[in-house]
Amino acid sequence: MAPTDNNWSRRDFLKAAGAAGVGSVIAPIESLADSADEPRAMPTRPFGKTGVRVPILASGGSMDIQQLMLRQAIKWGVTYWDTANSYYGGNSERQIGKYLGKYPEDRKKIFLVTKSHAWTVDGMTRDLNTSLERMKTDYIDLFFLHSVRNINELNDDIKGWSQKTKAGGKIRFFGFSTHRNMEKCMLKGATLGWIDGIMMSYNYRLMHTDHMRRAVDACAKAGVGLTAMKTQGGGSVRTNTENELTLAGRFLKKGFTDAQAKLKAVWENPNIASICSEMPNMTILMSNVAAAYNRTKLSRKDLRLLRHYAQETGADYCAGCTDLCESTIRSDVPIGDVMRYLMYCRSYGDRHRATMHFNEHHANNSCRSKLPPGRRPLQAGGCWR
């Protein structure tokens, strides 16, 4: 007898997965193949009031980018490329520069985004010039001030720098990314009048909260282009509970993976211009592109199940509201940052990245002395313990 939506066992899930096979999950090969009758094109959306349309799927560059991946991304329409001055010690930007040095004609196809951690005019100028040199380009489409925690950090000096640099042609648009206190930053950013784009964590866990809804609506009304990141909400379903099996099994029967369904849930909101996704291998790139090409929408029941799952597992997820948790501790412990690094390690399986970021915090902010009792700093290749 076929399992019901509310009665999926591990055996049911594995049986369905075996019957479905890799090729039937949103039929990725068929979806990506060129067709003379119906040529495929990556869907695009307007990026705020900039007048530019961007693909709904963007390539995140926080990993060590491979040239073959960049070439294939162009062919499949993933032409929004996101990176940062600091990613992989600058190697992310260097790999993009290597690609553009070989295929300079592709520069006009790419919406190129990079970020700076500097908080001074001189520092941002230095970072921008370094990024331009590394990536072998004369301009950046969107330049972000990275990881804004309080909108007051965007002072008049930064406003003047952004306007002067845009006028000089080195950047087209300016904005900020935010991982912490995102909704407050977004609401205030929407009132400034000189912010073109914002990148924030946004996923099936966060999209239903009243704070995030108001923040997204305010940005959309102000014409600020929005890019969603961390859209998997802490990682993929690992099918180790009955509720996870039910969720994954339902999507599998419909031809989605749970990861594809989570992308599609974000795209349900037309105010999200693009999803920035880290795609370190061809399998994930193909799967995400197939989801973007596919026009099937999630049902209300699908979205309701995702929301229910988010509520059940919310205790394991850091929502970025660090103004609440960090304000209760006397010492300056970066709870939100540490939780994000734990996500890199435990959910993404990227211990090296988690180690690198945590140890940077230790070096820059003396985190070792601020760790809770009994905790040890990260060791190379291991998780925070």
C-alpha atoms as one frame of an Amber mdcrd trajectory, in Angstrom:
protein
   0.000   0.000   0.000   1.331   3.465  -0.843   2.392   5.511   2.179   0.272
   8.524   3.120   1.746  12.003   3.525   1.652  11.564   7.283   3.051   8.041
   7.504   6.465   7.827   5.856   8.981   5.370   7.264  12.686   5.157   6.486
  11.949   2.114   4.305   9.269   4.069   2.393  11.685   6.934   1.797  14.537
   4.753   0.577  12.193   2.760  -1.651  10.830   5.929  -3.244  14.317   7.372
  -3.649  15.475   4.227  -5.410  12.450   4.214  -7.706  12.828   7.907  -8.533
  16.493   7.842  -9.426  18.746  10.864  -9.806  17.563  11.821 -13.279  13.926
  12.238 -12.300  14.462  14.944  -9.677  13.039  17.897 -11.638  14.473  16.049
 -14.652  17.708  18.073 -14.499  19.295  16.771 -17.683  16.164  17.333 -19.718
  15.561  20.735 -18.160  19.050  21.980 -18.923  19.360  20.591 -22.433  19.189
  23.034 -25.301  16.031  22.707 -27.325  15.438  24.163 -30.764  11.708  24.264
 -30.098  11.876  25.814 -26.618  15.277  27.285 -25.758  15.879  27.467 -22.029
  16.559  30.791 -20.333  17.247  31.569 -16.706  14.313  33.552 -15.257  15.203
  37.103 -14.223  13.684  39.698 -11.905  14.138  43.453 -11.524  16.746  44.424
  -8.958  14.886  47.092  -7.056  14.691  50.428  -8.848  18.114  50.112 -10.493
  16.624  49.295 -13.893  18.682  46.103 -14.041  17.241  42.594 -14.218  19.217
  39.818 -12.539  18.916  36.015 -12.723  16.915  34.526  -9.862  19.882  32.267
  -9.047  23.272  33.753  -8.158  26.589  32.002  -7.693  28.071  32.494  -4.234
  31.845  32.750  -4.271  32.832  32.114  -0.674  34.526  28.856  -1.672  37.525
  28.138  -3.894  35.878  28.661  -7.292  36.708  26.318 -10.163  37.042  27.618
 -13.720  34.831  24.881 -15.157  32.045  25.883 -12.755  32.212  29.517 -13.836
  32.123  28.548 -17.507  29.122  26.282 -17.010  27.326  28.873 -14.874  27.524
  31.332 -17.775  26.122  28.753 -20.195  23.164  28.070 -17.870  22.419  31.733
 -17.219  23.814  32.030 -13.689  25.334  35.422 -14.442  24.978  37.041 -11.005
  28.367  36.345  -9.381  28.873  37.174  -5.715  32.228  37.289  -3.961  34.120
  39.345  -1.373  37.550  40.822  -0.893  38.178  38.410   1.977  36.836  35.113
   0.620  39.503  32.423   0.683  42.186  35.018   1.264  41.237  36.789  -1.965
  41.477  33.634  -4.070  37.777  33.782  -4.921  38.278  37.133  -6.655  41.478
  35.903  -8.282  39.653  32.935  -9.813  37.030  35.284 -11.268  39.859  37.427
 -12.618  41.454  34.366 -14.179  38.163  33.571 -15.898  37.594  37.127 -17.147
  41.176  37.265 -18.359  40.452  34.235 -20.532  36.892  35.215 -21.535  36.790
  39.044 -21.399  33.727  39.094 -23.663  31.684  37.540 -20.848  32.152  40.537
 -18.544  29.175  42.366 -20.035  26.948  39.365 -19.258  27.863  39.255 -15.573
  26.295  41.152 -12.671  29.422  41.214 -10.514  29.167  41.761  -6.759  31.926
  42.043  -4.185  32.177  43.201  -0.586  34.452  45.026   1.810  34.887  44.599
   5.562  36.487  48.039   5.831  34.624  50.693   7.801  36.556  53.743   6.607
  36.612  55.613   3.325  40.301  54.843   2.827  39.766  51.171   3.645  36.868
  50.773   1.207  38.854  52.524  -1.512  41.791  50.204  -0.921  39.565  47.111
  -0.953  37.744  48.221  -4.094  40.955  48.881  -6.005  42.302  45.495  -4.921
  39.089  43.796  -6.086  39.187  45.535  -9.456  42.787  44.457  -9.989  42.174
  40.870  -8.896  39.096  40.418 -11.064  40.534  42.197 -14.102  37.589  44.536
 -14.480  37.117  48.301 -14.586  33.936  48.364 -12.521  31.861  46.457  -9.981
  28.128  46.217 -10.567  27.204  46.112  -6.879  29.572  46.909  -4.021  28.519
  45.794  -0.539  29.682  46.896   2.857  29.904  43.452   4.401  28.145  42.138
   7.504  26.418  45.274   8.789  25.084  44.795  12.317  23.726  48.260  13.037
  22.498  50.688  10.415  24.264  53.532  12.245  27.485  52.063  10.883  26.448
  53.527   7.524  27.457  57.104   8.252  27.668  60.222   6.093  31.269  59.459
   5.117  30.203  56.111   3.645  27.256  57.743   1.904  29.554  60.341   0.334
  32.051  57.664  -0.697  29.354  55.584  -2.386  28.011  58.544  -4.343  31.474
  59.730  -5.399  32.587  56.242  -6.417  29.420  55.671  -8.452  29.937  58.995
 -10.187  33.503  57.944 -10.997  32.291  54.751 -12.677  34.082  52.243 -10.462
  30.826  50.912  -9.014  27.296  51.024 -10.403  25.351  50.369  -7.212  25.997
  50.303  -3.470  24.477  48.414  -0.571  25.227  46.132   2.347  25.017  42.533
   3.492  23.778  41.564   6.936  23.752  38.390   9.026  22.758  39.847  12.377
  19.791  41.992  13.414  18.834  41.815   9.771  15.264  43.049   9.966  16.244
  46.220  11.851  19.049  46.917   9.382  16.714  46.359   6.444  13.945  48.579
   7.834  16.350  51.445   8.510  18.249  50.880   5.273  15.030  51.271   3.317
  14.659  54.805   4.694  18.121  56.084   3.751  17.427  56.692   0.074  20.939
  55.800  -1.136  20.989  52.026  -0.639  20.545  50.138  -3.922  20.745  46.557
  -2.665  20.726  44.426   0.477  21.769  40.809   0.939  20.339  39.043   3.987
  19.612  35.579   5.343  16.164  34.575   4.131  14.671  31.098   4.081  11.648
  28.976   4.946  12.404  29.536   8.630  12.595  33.327   8.505  10.236  34.331
   5.703   7.045  33.925   7.754   8.015  36.048  10.745   6.266  39.404  11.088
   9.609  41.223  11.426  11.007  39.795   8.196   7.791  40.347   6.267   7.737
  44.014   7.274  11.411  44.420   6.423  11.063  42.861   2.965   7.940  44.897
   2.197   9.647  48.129   3.283  12.657  47.444   1.058  10.446  46.540  -1.899
   8.452  49.758  -1.461  11.667  51.787  -1.297  13.030  50.128  -4.451  15.903
  48.317  -2.728  16.986  45.167  -4.566  17.018  42.100  -2.305  19.283  39.061
  -2.522  18.570  36.093  -0.260  21.386  34.034   1.230  21.479  31.069   3.655
  18.324  29.846   1.919  18.635  26.237   3.110  17.888  27.321   6.662  20.803
  25.531   8.272  21.371  22.652   5.895  19.552  19.841   4.153  17.136  17.306
   5.593  19.083  14.336   6.946  16.076  11.987   7.148  16.705  10.939  10.738
  13.258  11.725  12.175   9.764  10.784  11.069   8.832  14.408  10.365  11.907
  14.882   8.202  11.076  11.695   6.323   7.522  12.916   5.739   8.750  16.234
   4.383  11.487  14.763   2.187   9.207  11.964   1.008   6.475  14.366  -0.046
   8.860  16.438  -2.135  10.474  13.338  -3.590   7.106  12.097  -4.828   6.558
  15.468  -6.536   9.981  15.345  -8.204  11.814  17.783  -5.906  14.668  17.287
  -3.546  14.158  19.016  -0.210  16.951  21.449  -1.143  15.192  22.374  -4.394
  11.909  22.822  -2.534  13.569  25.246  -0.128  14.835  27.333  -3.035  11.397
  27.360  -4.603   9.856  28.485  -1.295  12.068  31.595  -1.365  11.222  32.306
  -5.016   7.541  32.332  -4.046   8.147  35.893  -2.859   8.454  38.104  -5.979
  10.221  40.793  -3.923  13.314  38.580  -3.659  15.307  39.408  -6.769  17.804
  36.557  -6.507  19.065  33.706  -4.355  22.792  33.633  -3.699  23.768  29.982
  -3.388  27.158  28.480  -2.754  27.509  25.767  -5.416  30.859  24.034  -4.943
  30.318  21.227  -7.451  28.526  20.501 -10.708  25.843  18.369  -9.078  24.616
  21.208  -6.861  24.897  23.735  -9.695  22.827  21.498 -11.968  20.242  20.822
  -9.257  19.809  24.505  -8.404  19.624  25.574 -12.041  17.042  22.879 -12.727
  14.950  24.188  -9.832  15.200  27.732 -11.202  14.134  26.644 -14.685  11.238
  24.547 -13.406   7.934  26.439 -13.319   6.083  24.172 -10.913   5.073  26.082
  -7.808   4.894  24.698  -4.317   1.384  24.088  -3.067  -0.044  25.683   0.051
   0.327  22.347   1.771   3.996  22.166   0.775   4.623  25.607   2.254   2.608
  24.744   5.348   4.679  21.596   5.923   7.911  23.552   5.557   6.662  26.113
   8.041   5.631  23.390  10.487   9.039  21.746  10.150  10.707  25.113  10.761
   8.744  25.559  13.970   9.629  22.071  15.205  13.345  22.480  14.585  13.693
  26.175  15.405  15.721  25.511  18.547  18.588  24.279  16.369  18.703  27.381
  14.172  20.199  30.832  14.837  17.805  33.425  13.438  20.354  36.239  13.653
  18.544  38.266  16.342  21.763  38.752  18.276  20.674  42.033  19.824  18.565
  39.853  22.143  20.965  37.078  23.169  24.211  39.051  23.203  22.697  41.881
  25.249  22.113  39.477  28.143  25.836  38.658  28.498  28.224  41.025  30.211
  31.277  40.086  28.162  31.492  40.650  24.410  30.832  37.106  23.115  30.016
  36.980  19.362  27.187  34.448  19.721  25.695  35.036  16.271  29.023  34.660
  14.502  29.922  31.496  16.400  26.509  29.991  15.611  27.067  30.747  11.933
  30.440  29.022  11.990  28.840  26.019  13.674  26.359  25.931  10.792  29.230
  25.888   8.297  30.738  22.952  10.172  27.732  20.846  11.148  25.184  21.600
   8.415  27.423  22.377   5.441  30.122  19.882   6.392  32.780  22.537   5.721
  35.084  22.234   8.732  37.904  24.123   7.058  35.733  27.169   6.445  34.335
  27.087   9.986  37.842  26.791  11.421  39.189  29.639   9.321  36.411  32.073
  10.261  36.437  31.199  13.947  40.189  31.547  14.252  40.023  34.902  12.448
  37.631  36.027  15.174  40.052  34.728  17.791  42.947  36.620  16.239  41.043
  39.865  15.688  38.818  39.983  18.752  40.623  37.841  21.361  37.772  35.335
  21.304  39.831  32.723  23.164  39.425  34.586  26.442  35.691  35.043  25.835
  34.725  31.443  25.196  32.303  29.862  27.658  33.912  27.674  30.357  34.935
  24.266  29.074  34.987  25.335  25.405  38.073  25.069  23.254  38.848  27.076
  20.106  38.639  25.392  16.755  41.438  23.124  15.668  42.282  22.705  12.007
  39.771  20.348  10.442  37.514  20.201  13.510  34.403  21.793  14.988  34.137
  24.170  17.916  33.880  21.942  20.966
